[in-house]
Amino acid sequence: MEKFLVLLLAGIGLYLLSPVITAKGKEKRCSAYTSATVTDLKTVAKRRRFKKVNSYIPTVTYEVDGRPYTGIYPRTYDPEEYHTGDSCWVMYNPVNPREYYQYDELVTVKNRLLAVAGGWFLVMAGTAMFAML
């Protein structure tokens, strides 16, 4: 039972850290930024807890060296967050401009919180493992 607890805590920790690790690699590769424009806003209707909830997925277009690129911004549940024609920022890879990510301070804060939570679960796994010895 104790080994299961250690593996469970370590698994949760690694799961929480995985988006942070992939984002860090993308942050290093995507070192340039440019302005993007919301060109489309897709509405997705789902049922959550017996209630209809709409989410919104913005499509953005940005230009690098005169060449247009299109990408999808993260889903939002706030209908007023994005409108067609709005400007936003993207960080892109100068070597491969198709690779981009949303430049948003909230995304950075979320990744930091995930890193702290993932680290906490890994520390708890280590503590439980040493307690078994």
C-alpha positions as CSV (number, residue, x, y, z in Angstrom):
1,M,0.0,0.0,0.0
2,E,2.8,2.4,0.8
3,K,4.5,1.8,-2.5
4,F,1.3,2.6,-4.3
5,L,1.1,5.9,-2.4
6,V,4.6,6.8,-3.4
7,L,3.9,5.9,-7.0
8,L,0.6,7.8,-6.9
9,L,2.2,11.0,-5.5
10,A,5.1,10.8,-7.9
11,G,2.8,10.3,-10.8
12,I,0.6,13.2,-9.9
13,G,3.7,15.4,-9.4
14,L,5.1,14.4,-12.9
15,Y,1.7,14.9,-14.5
16,L,1.5,18.4,-13.0
17,L,5.0,19.2,-14.1
18,S,4.7,18.0,-17.7
19,P,3.0,21.1,-19.1
20,V,5.6,23.3,-17.4
21,I,8.5,21.3,-18.9
22,T,7.1,21.4,-22.4
23,A,6.3,25.1,-22.0
24,K,9.9,25.8,-20.9
25,G,11.2,24.2,-24.1
26,K,8.8,26.2,-26.2
27,E,9.7,29.4,-24.3
28,K,13.4,28.9,-25.2
29,R,12.7,28.2,-28.9
30,C,10.0,30.9,-29.3
31,S,12.1,33.9,-28.6
32,A,10.5,36.5,-31.0
33,Y,7.1,38.1,-30.6
34,T,4.7,39.7,-32.9
35,S,1.2,41.1,-32.9
36,A,-1.6,38.7,-34.0
37,T,-5.2,39.4,-35.0
38,V,-8.2,37.2,-34.0
39,T,-9.7,36.2,-37.3
40,D,-12.3,33.7,-36.1
41,L,-14.0,32.7,-32.9
42,K,-15.4,29.1,-32.8
43,T,-18.2,28.5,-30.2
44,V,-18.3,25.0,-28.7
45,A,-21.4,24.0,-26.7
46,K,-21.0,21.3,-24.0
47,R,-22.9,20.0,-21.1
48,R,-21.1,20.3,-17.7
49,R,-22.8,19.2,-14.6
50,F,-26.2,19.1,-16.3
51,K,-25.8,22.6,-17.6
52,K,-25.1,23.9,-21.1
53,V,-21.7,25.7,-21.2
54,N,-20.2,27.5,-24.2
55,S,-16.5,27.7,-24.7
56,Y,-14.8,29.9,-27.3
57,I,-11.7,29.0,-29.3
58,P,-10.1,32.0,-31.1
59,T,-8.1,31.5,-34.3
60,V,-5.3,34.1,-34.7
61,T,-3.3,35.2,-37.7
62,Y,0.2,36.7,-37.5
63,E,2.8,37.7,-40.0
64,V,6.5,36.9,-39.9
65,D,8.7,38.4,-42.7
66,G,5.6,39.2,-44.7
67,R,4.3,35.6,-44.6
68,P,1.0,34.9,-42.8
69,Y,0.6,32.1,-40.2
70,T,-2.5,30.9,-38.5
71,G,-2.9,29.3,-35.1
72,I,-5.4,28.6,-32.3
73,Y,-5.3,30.4,-29.0
74,P,-6.3,28.5,-25.8
75,R,-10.0,28.0,-25.1
76,T,-11.8,30.5,-22.9
77,Y,-15.2,30.4,-21.2
78,D,-15.6,34.2,-21.2
79,P,-17.6,35.3,-24.2
80,E,-16.1,38.8,-23.9
81,E,-12.4,37.9,-23.7
82,Y,-11.9,37.8,-27.5
83,H,-13.7,39.3,-30.5
84,T,-12.9,39.0,-34.2
85,G,-10.5,41.8,-35.1
86,D,-8.9,42.0,-31.6
87,S,-5.1,42.2,-31.3
88,C,-3.0,39.9,-29.1
89,W,0.6,38.8,-28.9
90,V,2.2,35.6,-29.9
91,M,5.7,34.4,-29.2
92,Y,7.1,32.5,-32.2
93,N,10.2,30.4,-33.1
94,P,12.4,32.5,-35.5
95,V,13.7,29.3,-37.1
96,N,10.2,27.8,-37.5
97,P,7.5,30.6,-37.3
98,R,4.7,28.0,-37.4
99,E,5.7,27.1,-33.8
100,Y,4.2,29.7,-31.5
101,Y,2.6,30.1,-28.1
102,Q,0.3,32.6,-26.4
103,Y,2.1,35.4,-24.8
104,D,0.0,35.9,-21.7
105,E,1.1,36.5,-18.1
106,L,-1.8,34.3,-16.8
107,V,-0.3,31.4,-18.7
108,T,3.0,32.0,-17.0
109,V,1.4,32.2,-13.6
110,K,-0.5,29.0,-14.2
111,N,2.7,27.2,-15.2
112,R,4.4,28.4,-12.0
113,L,1.5,27.2,-9.9
114,L,1.6,23.8,-11.7
115,A,5.4,23.7,-11.0
116,V,4.9,24.4,-7.3
117,A,2.1,21.8,-7.0
118,G,4.1,19.2,-9.0
119,G,7.2,19.8,-6.9
120,W,5.1,19.5,-3.7
121,F,3.7,16.1,-4.8
122,L,7.3,14.9,-5.7
123,V,8.6,16.0,-2.3
124,M,5.7,14.2,-0.6
125,A,6.5,11.1,-2.6
126,G,10.1,11.3,-1.5
127,T,9.1,11.8,2.1
128,A,6.8,8.8,2.0
129,M,9.5,6.7,0.3
130,F,12.0,7.5,3.0
131,A,9.5,6.9,5.7
132,M,9.1,3.3,4.4
133,L,12.8,2.6,4.8
